[in-house]
Amino acid sequence: MERFLEFVGNHPVLVGLFGVLLALFVRNEVARGGRSITPQQLVDMVNRDGALVVDVRDPKEYSQGHIAKAKNMPHAALATRLKEIDKHKEKPVVLACKMGQHAGAAGTVLRKAGFKNVARLKGGIAEWRNQNMPLVRG
């Protein structure tokens, strides 16, 4: 630890540049998949703006419980099924996955396809359940 502090003291420009690049990288990665929203913000977006919820989990997980009116488009098949949701390009689209790990990558696919307002459910369906929000089975 002592050597690390000595290095920082001897190379402030290098360490500062590294910090800036790291912050820019993190910002870019977060922005690529869309902004994160909470379950309550999702409910507001669906009710107020008519947002489309796209569930990117596998059909088996989807059938065990999903958000009402969510469209199931598994992450692996998302790029080939974009035509199914083309009419929603101008509407808000919210991506939900199991725990939030696939929604960012799916958001990147949607943004490249021309979807303007893409968001992802923070914490995924796991957080939705933790907030005691309703799920539809089947």
Secondary structure, 3 states (H helix, E strand, C coil): CHHHHHHHHHCHHHHHHHHHHHHHHHHHHHHHCCEEECHHHHHHHHHHHCCEEEECCCHHHHHHCECCCCEECCHHHHHHHHHHHHHHCCCCEEEECCCCCCHHHHHHHHHHCCCCCEEEECCHHHHHHHCCCCCECC
